[in-house]
């Protein structure tokens, strides 16, 4: 996700395999992937997802296996609210979204089943696989990807640069209460500045200084990018896929030439698939097949095809995978954060941010 900021309706379309065979899922809203290959022996799966490639991957999976997949597409926040509301009667089989902190929280609540995929991960992938296999990473982006207007300012070289007079009143970022990738961004800054012992206090101190230097807060990636395009700001701290998409698609001019830079250290933001612990044996087997399909060469290719200016701009973590052309090189300095430590702090940190920085 980009974590995208799509706000989709939550209505669920009925599964009507014959009528919907071959339909292409919409980018917003609840969709159903089905095929004539559907077999009565198969049990349908319901995928809650906040990634732009969910419908395309699900349709191909159904075509290959005959397993119907109903895709409920929305932003991460509303989906987590839905999962929480259904805690005692889960209506979902799989959940696919950016960020590990939310998955750690679901795991701590006993809502996730475990699964060990057959795919081989590269070194980056291995660094984001949880020890208990309660969720499965399918690719990574980074937070922040720092996008800046090179026609107006030079690239900063450190987070401290952003506190200097050169960058005063120049920057913007998203609101963690509305933007899924932004809490992991903030948790990553806190982890880098003070670690798990002192990180919250030191992170708050840094963000307070950033606020004093004039950083503006917008709801989501799209709003921050709009502010960049219209000259309200000249740099933005957002998710790398959104930043790279802007660089690849923006109409440049003498006054607007966006570029992306990674400051040391950006935080890995894995997109993850997890299955509900409530699945019966047949559904658990099918959910495992779905996860393996997403990590297969066919699944990874579909993920890279579905949204080439957004969520498809992820860094593959399955061995042999390569990012899409035009993406910046994967940074040499990055970090992972412990989602089981930082996840439970999300409410506290978000409340502080909205009171002191927003």
C-alpha positions in Angstrom: 0.0 0.0 0.0 1.0 2.5 -1.6 -0.2 2.0 0.6 -2.7 3.6 -1.2 -5.2 5.9 0.3 -8.1 4.5 -1.6 -11.3 4.8 0.4 -13.5 2.1 -1.0 -17.1 1.1 -0.4 -17.4 -2.0 1.7 -20.3 -3.5 0.0 -19.7 -7.1 -1.0 -20.7 -8.3 -4.4 -22.4 -11.7 -4.5 -20.4 -14.4 -6.1 -22.0 -15.1 -9.4 -19.4 -17.1 -11.2 -21.1 -17.4 -14.5 -22.0 -13.7 -14.8 -18.7 -12.4 -13.6 -16.3 -14.8 -15.4 -13.5 -12.8 -16.8 -14.5 -9.5 -15.2 -11.7 -7.1 -14.3 -11.8 -6.0 -10.7 -12.1 -2.3 -10.1 -9.4 -0.3 -8.3 -11.9 0.7 -5.7 -14.7 -1.2 -4.0 -15.5 -4.8 -3.4 -14.9 -7.1 -6.3 -15.1 -10.7 -7.1 -12.7 -12.8 -9.1 -14.3 -16.0 -10.5 -14.0 -18.3 -13.5 -15.8 -21.0 -15.3 -13.2 -23.3 -13.9 -14.8 -22.9 -10.4 -15.4 -26.4 -9.0 -18.0 -27.4 -6.5 -15.3 -29.1 -4.6 -13.6 -25.9 -3.9 -14.4 -23.6 -1.0 -14.4 -19.9 -1.8 -11.9 -17.6 -0.1 -12.4 -14.0 0.9 -9.5 -11.7 0.6 -9.4 -8.4 2.5 -6.8 -6.3 0.6 -5.3 -2.8 0.4 -2.9 -3.3 -2.4 -3.6 -2.4 -6.0 -2.7 -5.8 -7.4 -5.1 -7.8 -5.3 -7.8 -8.2 -8.0 -5.5 -9.1 -10.8 -3.6 -11.7 -8.8 -6.9 -13.1 -7.5 -8.4 -13.4 -10.9 -5.4 -15.3 -12.2 -5.3 -17.5 -9.2 -8.9 -18.5 -9.7 -8.3 -19.2 -13.4 -5.4 -21.4 -12.5 -6.9 -23.3 -9.5 -10.7 -23.0 -9.8 -10.8 -21.6 -6.3 -13.2 -18.6 -6.2 -11.7 -15.5 -4.4 -13.9 -12.7 -3.3 -11.8 -9.5 -3.0 -12.9 -6.9 -0.5 -10.7 -3.9 -1.4 -10.3 -0.9 0.9 -7.6 1.1 2.7 -5.7 -0.6 5.5 -7.4 1.2 8.4 -11.0 0.4 7.5 -10.1 -3.2 6.8 -8.4 -3.5 10.2 -11.6 -2.0 11.8 -13.6 -4.6 9.9 -11.4 -7.4 11.1 -11.7 -6.2 14.7 -15.5 -6.0 14.4 -15.6 -9.5 13.1 -13.2 -10.8 15.8 -15.6 -13.5 17.0 -17.0 -14.3 13.6 -14.3 -13.7 11.0 -15.6 -13.2 7.4 -12.2 -13.1 5.8 -9.8 -15.8 4.7 -6.7 -13.8 3.7 -5.5 -10.2 4.5 -3.0 -8.4 2.2 -1.7 -4.9 3.1 1.5 -3.0 3.7 3.3 -2.9 7.0 4.1 -5.5 9.6 3.0 -3.7 12.8 -0.7 -4.3 12.1 0.0 -8.0 11.5 2.0 -8.3 14.7 -1.0 -6.9 16.6 -3.4 -9.4 14.9 -1.0 -12.2 15.7 -0.9 -11.1 19.4 -4.7 -11.3 19.4 -4.6 -14.9 18.1 -6.3 -14.1 14.9 -3.7 -15.4 12.4 -2.9 -18.9 11.2 0.7 -19.7 10.4 2.0 -20.8 7.0 5.5 -21.4 5.6 5.6 -20.7 1.9 7.6 -22.7 -0.6 9.3 -19.6 -2.1 13.0 -18.9 -1.6 13.6 -15.4 -0.2 16.7 -13.2 -0.8 18.5 -11.6 2.1 16.1 -8.6 2.3 13.2 -11.0 2.3 14.6 -13.1 5.1 15.0 -10.0 7.2 11.2 -9.4 7.2 9.9 -12.9 7.6 8.5 -13.4 11.1 9.9 -16.3 13.1 6.4 -17.8 13.7 5.4 -17.4 10.1 2.1 -15.7 11.1 2.3 -13.6 7.9 4.1 -13.8 4.6 6.0 -10.9 3.0 5.4 -10.5 -0.7 7.6 -7.5 -1.5 9.0 -4.4 0.2 8.8 -0.7 -0.2 10.6 1.8 2.1 9.5 4.7 4.3 10.4 7.4 3.9 11.2 7.7 0.2 12.1 11.4 0.2 10.7 13.1 -2.9 11.9 16.6 -3.7 11.6 19.2 -6.5 15.1 19.4 -7.8 14.2 22.5 -9.8 13.8 24.4 -6.5 16.0 22.7 -3.9 19.0 20.4 -3.6 18.6 16.9 -2.2 19.1 16.8 1.6 21.8 14.4 2.7 20.6 13.6 6.3 17.5 13.9 8.5 19.4 16.7 10.4 19.5 18.7 7.1 15.7 18.9 7.2 16.0 20.9 10.5 18.2 23.6 8.8 17.1 27.0 7.5 17.7 25.7 4.0 14.6 23.4 4.3 12.5 25.7 6.5 8.9 25.7 5.4 9.8 23.4 2.5 8.5 20.0 3.6 5.4 17.9 4.0 4.4 14.4 5.3 1.2 12.4 5.8 -1.0 12.0 8.9 -0.5 8.6 10.5 -4.1 8.6 11.6 -5.1 8.4 7.9 -2.1 7.1 6.0 -1.2 3.5 6.5 2.6 3.8 5.7 3.1 6.8 7.9 3.1 5.1 11.3 5.8 2.7 10.2 7.7 5.7 8.9 7.5 7.4 12.3 8.2 4.2 14.2 11.3 3.8 12.0 12.5 7.3 12.8 12.0 6.6 16.5 13.8 3.3 16.2 16.7 4.9 14.4 17.1 7.9 16.8 16.7 6.1 20.1 16.0 2.4 19.7 13.4 0.6 21.6 14.5 2.1 24.9 14.6 5.8 24.2 13.2 6.0 20.7 9.7 7.4 21.4 11.1 10.4 23.3 13.9 11.1 20.8 11.5 10.6 17.9 9.0 13.0 19.4 11.8 15.5 19.9 12.9 15.3 16.3 9.4 15.6 15.0 8.8 18.6 17.2 11.9 20.3 15.7 10.6 19.3 12.2 7.3 21.0 13.1 9.1 24.1 14.3 10.9 24.2 10.9 7.6 24.4 9.1 6.8 20.9 7.9 3.1 20.6 6.9 0.9 17.5 7.4 -1.5 16.2 4.7 -3.9 13.3 4.9 -2.3 10.8 2.5 0.3 10.3 -0.2 -1.9 11.9 -2.9 -2.4 15.0 -0.9 1.3 15.4 -0.1 2.2 14.9 -3.8 -0.4 17.4 -4.9 1.2 20.0 -2.5 4.6 19.2 -4.1 3.2 19.6 -7.6 1.5 22.9 -6.8 4.6 24.4 -5.1 3.1 24.4 -1.5 6.1 22.3 -0.5 9.4 21.3 -2.1 10.0 17.9 -0.4 7.8 15.1 1.0 8.4 12.2 3.3 6.2 9.4 1.9 6.2 5.8 0.8 8.8 5.0 -1.8 6.3 3.5 -4.3 4.2 6.7 -4.3 7.3 8.8 -4.7 8.8 6.7 -7.5 5.4 6.7 -9.3 5.4 10.5 -9.2 8.9 10.7 -10.7 7.9 8.3 -13.5 4.7 9.9 -14.4 4.8 13.6 -13.5 4.9 16.2 -16.3 8.2 18.0 -15.7 9.0 21.6 -16.4 11.6 24.3 -15.7 10.0 24.7 -12.2 9.1 21.0 -11.4 11.5 18.1 -11.6 10.8 15.6 -8.9 13.5 13.2 -7.8 13.7 10.6 -5.0 16.5 10.1 -2.4 16.8 7.7 0.5 18.2 9.1 3.7 20.1 6.8 6.0 18.2 4.9 7.2 14.9 4.3 5.6 12.7 1.5 7.1 11.6 -1.6 5.2 7.8 -1.7 4.7 6.9 -5.2 3.6 3.5 -6.0 2.0 2.2 -9.1 3.8 -0.3 -11.8 3.2 -1.8 -13.7 6.2 -4.5 -16.2 6.6 -7.2 -16.2 9.3 -6.9 -18.7 12.1 -10.5 -19.6 11.7 -10.2 -21.4 8.4 -11.2 -25.0 8.1 -8.7 -27.5 6.7 -9.8 -27.1 3.0 -9.7 -23.3 3.2 -6.3 -23.3 5.0 -4.9 -25.5 2.2 -6.4 -23.1 -0.4 -5.1 -20.0 1.4 -1.6 -21.6 1.3 -2.0 -22.1 -2.4 -2.9 -18.4 -2.8 0.2 -17.3 -0.8 2.5 -19.5 -2.9 0.8 -18.2 -6.1 1.5 -14.6 -5.1 5.2 -15.5 -4.5 5.5 -17.4 -7.8 7.0 -15.9 -10.9 3.5 -15.5 -12.3 2.1 -13.9 -9.2 5.1 -11.5 -8.9 4.8 -10.5 -12.5 1.1 -9.7 -12.0 1.9 -7.6 -8.9 4.4 -5.6 -11.1 1.9 -5.2 -13.9 -1.3 -4.1 -12.1 -0.3 -0.6 -11.0 3.0 0.4 -12.7 2.8 4.0 -11.3 2.0 3.0 -7.7 1.9 -0.3 -5.7 3.7 -2.2 -8.4 6.9 -0.2 -7.7 7.9 -2.5 -4.9 11.3 -4.2 -4.5 11.0 -8.0 -5.1 12.3 -10.2 -2.2 11.9 -13.6 -3.8 15.2 -14.9 -5.1 15.7 -13.9 -8.7 13.2 -11.1 -8.7 14.1 -7.7 -10.1 12.4 -4.3 -9.6 10.6 -2.6 -12.5 12.7 -0.4 -14.9 13.1 3.2 -13.8 13.1 2.5 -10.1 16.0 3.8 -8.0 18.5 1.3 -6.8 17.7 -0.3 -3.5 19.4 1.7 -0.7 22.5 0.2 0.8 21.6 1.5 4.3 18.2 0.5 5.6 16.6 -0.9 8.7 13.9 -3.3 9.9 11.9 -2.6 13.0 10.4 -5.1 15.4 6.7 -5.0 14.7 5.8 -6.7 18.0 7.5 -3.8 19.9 6.3 -0.9 17.7 2.9 -2.2 16.8 1.3 -1.8 20.2 2.6 1.8 20.4 0.7 2.9 17.3 -2.3 4.5 19.2 -0.1 6.3 21.6 2.3 7.7 19.0 -0.5 8.6 16.5 -2.4 10.5 19.3 0.8 12.4 20.2 1.5 13.3 16.5 -2.0 14.6 15.9 -1.8 16.8 19.0 1.8 18.1 18.5 2.7 18.0 14.8 -0.4 17.9 12.7 
